[in-house]
Amino acid sequence: MAKASPEPPPPNSRRELVQFIQAARSKGASDEFISKLLRSFGWSQREIERAYFVVYEQLTGQTIPDPKRAAGESARDAFVYLLTFATLALWTQALGEMAFIFIDHFIPDALNRYYYGNPSKQVSFCLSRLIVAYPVFLLLMRQLNKELARYREKHSSGIRKWLTYLTLWIVSLIIICTVIVFLSSFLRGELTQRFVLKVLVILVINGGVLWYYLTWLQRRPTTLPV
């Protein structure tokens, strides 16, 4: 059996592969013969199987059901997801901290004028985290979305679900604790403009993360990409 190539063929090649299988089957060739022939020409077993997924989905008019345990759960998947959520935490925290610094600058607290230190140093550190972490986060998310579009089984990956829901659990706790602190200050009559703005910053950033990833988890392809 030929070894799988490290890089899968482009979508156009897979479409040609599906068309070849359909044509060969229409001439009476067996699936076993077609698979053996394709492997002898260098096609990986994985690509052949994925092409057959499309062929039989078109024949039956039904989408092949996903297994309870999806394939492709590996240490690499865990690494990519952990790094993605780590960079997410870095850039969102830096963005929130920058917002806090600007709020303190434009709405200063007369009683704590010297408490916040040197704003320029704080801003430079926040910008450094944003400049590094945000592009890395975008690249990782792009890679994850490309793999989800190419390999449908990864939508059912336990690694994807567990790590994403763990992240959402942390984000939800932050939102809940923020609302509790806000209500506590409101009931004591200690709300200030600075405090309200900071609460809004936390809710907007973490609420955006919560909404995006809940929507992201619900994305499912209707058919296997050719």
N, C-alpha and C positions, 0 to 999 in steps of 0.2 A: 504494500500500500504506500502510495506517495505521501511524503510529509507535507503538512499544511504550510503554505507560505506565510511569513510573518505579517504581510499586509494583504487584506482581502481585495479582490478585484473591484474596480469601480462599478457603480450602479448600471452603466450601459452594458458592461460585460455580463453582469448577472441577468439582465434582460435578454441578452442574446442566448445565454445558457438556458433560460426558461423556454424560449422559443425553439431551441434545438431539441430539448427534451420533448416538447409537445409534438414537434414534427416527427421525431423518431418513434414515439409511441403510436402516432397515427399510421405509421408504416408497419406496425406490428412488432417493433422491437420491445423486448422485456425491460422492466426497470433495472433488473440485475445486470443485463448486458450494457444498458446505457450508462449505469454508474461505473462499471468496470472500464468502459471505453473512456469516459471522462477522466477517471483517475489516471489512466495511462497517458492522457494528454496533459497531466499536471494540475488538474483541478483538485482542490482540497475536498476532503469528505464533508467538511462543514458547509462549504459553498454548494456542493451538490445537494445536500440535504435541505438547505434553505431554498434552493430552486424548486425542489420537489414539494416543499410546503406551499409555494405559490401555485404550482401545477394542480395539486389536489384541492386547494381552496377554490380555485377557479372551476374545477370539475364538479365539486359538491355544492358550490355556492355558499359554503359555510366557512367561518374562521376557525382555524385549529385552536382548541381550548388550551389555555396556558396551564402548565403543571403546577401542583401545589408548591413544589420546590423548584425554582427556576435555575437553569444552568448559568455558569459564568460567575458564580460567587467565589471570589478569590481574594487573596491577600492584596492584590493590586487594586481591586475594587474598593476594599476597605481603606487602603492608603489614599486613593483619590478622593473618596468621600470625606474622610477625616481632614485631609488638607483643605478641601473646599470649605468645610464648615469652620475650620480654624481661621482661614483668611477672611471668611464672612464675619466672624467675631472681631477680627482685627480692624477691618475697615469700618464696620458699623460703629464700633466703640470709638474709633478715632473721629468719625463724623459727628457723633453725639458730643464728644468732648469739645470739639471745635465750636459747635453750636453753643455749648455752655460758656465757653470763653468769651464769645461775642456777646452773649446775653449779659454776662457780668461786666463787660466793657461798656456797653451802651446803657445798661441800667445798673449802675454801681450801687453797692451797699455801703452807705456812709460809715456804718459801725465796723465793717470788716474791709477797709480800703486796702490794707496791705496783706490780706490773708492769701490772696491768689497768686502771689509771686510774680515772675516776669512773664507776661502774656506772649511775648515774641518767642521765647524758648518753648513754651507749651504748644503754640501754633506750629512751630517748625517740627516738633516731634509728631504732632498729629498729621501734618502734611506728609512726613516721611512714611508713616504707616499707610496712609491712603495711596501714595504713589507706588508703593511696593505691593501692598496686599490687594488693592482693588483690581489691577490688571491681571494678577495671578488668579484671583477669584473668577474673573470673566473667562479666562482661558480654560480653567478647569470646568466651569459650567458649560462652556461650548463643547468641550470634549465629552462630557457626560451626556449632553443632549444629542450629540452626533451618534454616540453608541446606543442610546435609547431608540433613536430613529432607525438605526441599522440592525440592531439585535433586539427584537421584540421581547424575548424572554427576560431581558434585563429589567423590564417594567415590574416583574414579579420578584425581583431579587430581594432576599431577606436583608442583605446588607444595606441596600438602598432604603428600604422601609424602616428598619430599626434605627439607623443613624439619622435619617431625616426626622423621624418622629421624636428621637431623643433631643435633637436640636429644637424642634418645635415645642417640646416640653419645657426646655430652659427658657425659650422666648416667652412662652405663655406665663411662666412663673414671674418673669420680669414685669410683664404687663399687669398681672394681678397684684403684685407687690406695689407697683407704682400707683395703681388705682386706690389701693388701701391707704397708702401714705397721703395721697391727695385728699381722700375723703376725711381722713383723720385731721389734717390741717384745716379743711373746710369746716368741720364740726367745731373745732377749737377757735375758729375765726382768725386763723393765722395765715391766710392766703395772701401772697404778694404777687405782683406782676412777674417778677423774676422766677418765682417758684412755678407759677402756672405755665410760663413759656417752656421751662425745663421739662415739666411733665408732658407737655405737648410734643416736645422733641423726642422723648423716650417712646411715647405712644405711636407717633408717626413712623419712626424708624423700625421699631419692633413689630408694629402692626403691619407694616409693609412686608417685612420678612415673613411673618406668619401667613399673610394672604398669598404671597407668591409661592411659598413651598407647599401650602395646602392645595393650591391650584396645580402646581407642578406634579404632585403625587397622583393627581386624578387624571393626568394626561395618559391616554392609552391609544395606540394605533388601531385603526379599524381593520386594516389589512396589512399583510406583510409587504414591505417595500421591495419592489423589483430592482 
